[in-house]
């Protein structure tokens, strides 16, 4: 069974692959457009990151059955048509892992499920010519979690990642989730964890984004966490000053304009999402776009396809 990449675009606007142009008075919504399909993409609990102008899809599992072993292949897709350019084998078998891009060159995979246990190790894939997979070495002073799966990895800079989420062994879970700052030196192939003082409720399958703190005199950033537990709250966890982090921003002015138009025109109606897990949350300008996921409070039809827009300035949520 083939899996597809589906892009969101304006109904009446020009068809651009996943990109929106400025709205006109006649445009009033969204439409979905299939932009790529391949049997190799039929997987779940994987990661997808943009590295060096290529989309890298790594790991995951063919089904939700825990007896199915996780995958260790890496798919390299070209950005225009999202066709699979090549498949790289030899990576660690992982699902429910975290992944970030460093220096626009390395894909760094953090923790995850290997089919038998939760891990907190770190691997990197070097996209430079002659590069490949490498397991990073633990540096002195490492305060590693017990094990990680269904966690998030939020990039603070090209040297530091914030890790949050499920921690524990196969049969044990912690009531509260520790937050770790993961320091990575991709050039020397080393890493070390440091546990933060802040904690949050235990969760898995959630999302986390780094966004500007609005309404403060001093410029700063905060981590917003949503889902992964039976709660519909978007929870602020950490706050940093402007110089402490160097987040990457999505430059999509046309899409920002259209999201703003959907809210101001009333096309997107005021409504908050319910408790979700395994959804996506992407920051586009001041808007966090939430899509899909599994509902906690349903016994049937648990997978939803709702799309919500959360304005990080006003803290208001609207549904498309």
N, C-alpha and C positions, 0 to 999 in steps of 0.2 A: 504494500500500500504506500503510495507516494505522499509525501508531505509537501506543503506549499508555503512560500512566502507571500503574504498578502499585505499590500500597502493601502494606506488610507489617503484619499485625495478629495478634492472638492467636486461636488456633483456637476456643476455647470462650468467649471473652469477647465483650463488646459490640462490634458493628461500628461502629468510628469511623474516619473517613477518615485512614488512615495513623498513627493515634495509638493507643498501648497503654494499657490501664488496669491497675491492680494485679492480679497473678495470684492465683488461688485454687488450692486443692489439686487441682482437677479439670483444670486447664489444663496442657497438657504440650507445647505447641509453637507453631509459626507456621503461618499460611496466607496465601496471596497473593490479593489482591483487586484487580481492575481498577477504577480510579476515574476514568478519563478516556481518550478516544481521539480522534485527529484526524489526517488525512492531512498536515496542516501540520507535525506533529511527527516525521515520518519523516525522520530525519537522524542523523548521527553526528559526533563530534569537535566538538560544540557546547558551550555553557555554559548553566547554569541557576542563577539567583540570585534570592533573595527581596529585593525592593526596595519599600518603601512598602506592604507588605501584598499585593503582587502578585508572581507568579512570572514572571520574564523569561527566555525562552529565546532565545538569540542565535546566529546563524551556524551553522557546521558544514558538512557536505557530505552529498549524497544517497547517496554510496557511498564505498568505500575506494579507488576508482580515482583516482590523482592527476591524471588528465586532466580529471576533472569539476571545474568551477569551484566555489569555496566560496560559501556563501550570505551575504547581507548583510541579511536581514530579521530583525526583532525581534518575537517573539510575546509578548503580554501575556496572562497567564492569571489568572483569579480563583481564589482559594485553596480554596474549598469544593468545587466540582465539577471544578476544573481545566479549565474550558471556555475556549477562546480568545476573549478579549474583543475584541482588535484586533491588527492586524498593522501594524508600522511599517517602512516601507522607507527607503532612503537611508543605511543604515549601511555601514561598510566591509566588503567581502567578506572573511570570515575563517573559517578552520577551525584546529583545533589551537592555539587562543589561550588566554589566561587571562582571568578576569574576577572582579571583586570589587565589593562594595557599599560606598559611602561615604556617611556621614551619613544613611543610610536614604533617600536621594534620588537619588543618581547610580549608574548602572551604568558601571563603568570597564573597558574592554577593553584588554588589554595584548598586543601582539605578535601572532604567529600567521602562518599561511600564507595568502597572497593569490592563490594559483594559479600564481605564478611565482617567488616568493622568500619567505624568512623575514624577518619584520620585528620591530622592537622599539619601534614607535611606540605612542602611547596615545590612545584615543578615549573620550569619555564620552557617556552618554545621560542627560539630565535629565528625571526623571519629574514634575517640578513643572509646573503649568499653563503652557503656552506654551514648554515646554522641548523639546529635541530632541537630535540628534547634533551633536557638536563634536570636532574634532581638537585635542588639547592641544599647547601650544608647549613646546619644550625650553628649560629655564632654563640660566643660566650654570653651568659646572662639571659639565655632564652627562657621565657615563662610561657611555654606552649599550653594551649587548651588540652583537655583530655582527648577530645575528638570532636570533629565538626561535620555536620550535614544539614542541608537546607538553610545555611547561613547566608549572610550578605558580605560582600567585600566592596567597600566604598573607597575610591581613590582620593587621597588627600594631596598627594604630590607624586612625582616619579620615584620617590624613595619610601613612601609611607602609605599604608592601607588600613582602614578601620574595619575590623571583623566583628560582626554581631550576629547572634542567633543560637541555634541549638548546639548545646555542648554536653557531652557525656559519652558513656560507653553504649554497648548494644542494649543492655537491660536497665540502665539507669539514666534518668534525666534530672537536671537541676531545675528548681522552681524559678530561679532568677537567672537570666542570661548575662554572663560576663561580657564585657566589651574589651577588645584587645586592639592595640596599635601594633601592626605588623610592619617592621622595618625591613626593607628589601634592598640589597645591593645587586642589581642584575649583572653588573660587570664583574664582580668578584664571586658571584654565584652563592651568596650567603643571605641568611635571614635570621631575625629573632623577634619574638613576641614580647610585648609588655602589657600587663593587665591594667586597665583603667580603673579609676575609683568609681565611675558611674556604672550603674547596672539598669537593666530593664527586665520586664516580664519575659519568661522563657517563651520562645516562638520558633517556628520553622516554616519555610516557604513564604517568607515575608519579602518586602522590598524596602530599600533605604536610599535616600537621595540627599545630596548636599546642596543647600540653598541659602540665599542671602537672608539674613535676619532683618526684617523690616520694622521700622518704628523705633530703632535704637540710635542714640547719638553717635556711638562708635560703630564703624562698619565691621561686619562680622558674618560668620556662616553658622548654620545649624544643621544637624542631621535629623531628617524627618523619617520616621519608621512607620510602616503601615502593614497590617495583616499578619498572617502566620499564627494567629491565635483567635479565639472567639471574642473579638472586640472590633468595633468599627471606628475606633479612634485613630487619628493620625498623631503620633506621639513625637514631640521634640525630645532628643536625647542629649546631644552635646552642643556646645557653642564654642566657636573659635574666633579669634580676632582675624582681621584681614590678612596679616602677614604670616599667619601660622599654616595656612593651607593654600594650595594652588590648584583649584578644581578646573576641570575642562568643561567648557560651555558648548552647547549645541548652537551653531550659528544658522538659524532658519527664520529670518525676519518675515517671510511670507506666511509661514506656518503660525508664527506668533500672532500676526495680524488676523489670521482666520480664526484662531482659537478665541481671540478677543471679540471678534465679530459674532461668533456663535453664542457667547454669553450675553453681549450687549443687545443682540437682536431678539433674545428670548428663544432661539432655536434650541439651545441647551437649557433645560429647566432645572431649577434648584432642587437637588436631591443628593443625599449622601449615600455612598455605597454601604452594603452590609459587610459583615466579617468575611474576609477572603483569604485565600492562600494560593500560591503558585500562579499569581497574576503578574502583570508587568506594571512598572511605574517609571515614566521617563520625564525628565525635566526639560521643558522647552521654554526658554525665556523665564518668565515668572510663573509659568503654569506647569503643574505636575499632571501628566496624562496617565490615568489608570485604565487598564484594559484587561478583561477576561478574568480567569481564575476559577477556583472552586469555592462554592458557598459552604459555610459551616452549618447553617441552619436548615439545610434541605436534605431529605432522605432520597429523593430522586431528582434527576436533571440538575445535578450539583454543579456542572460546568456552565458558566455564564459567558455571554459575549457582550456585556455592557461596557460602555466607554464613559469615563468620568473625567471632568476637568477641575482640578483643584488650584485655586488662585492662592499662591503662597503669601500674597500681600494682604488680602482681605480675609483669608481663611475660609472662604466660601467654596462649595462644591456644586457643580452642575453636571447633569447627565445628558449626553447626546442621544 
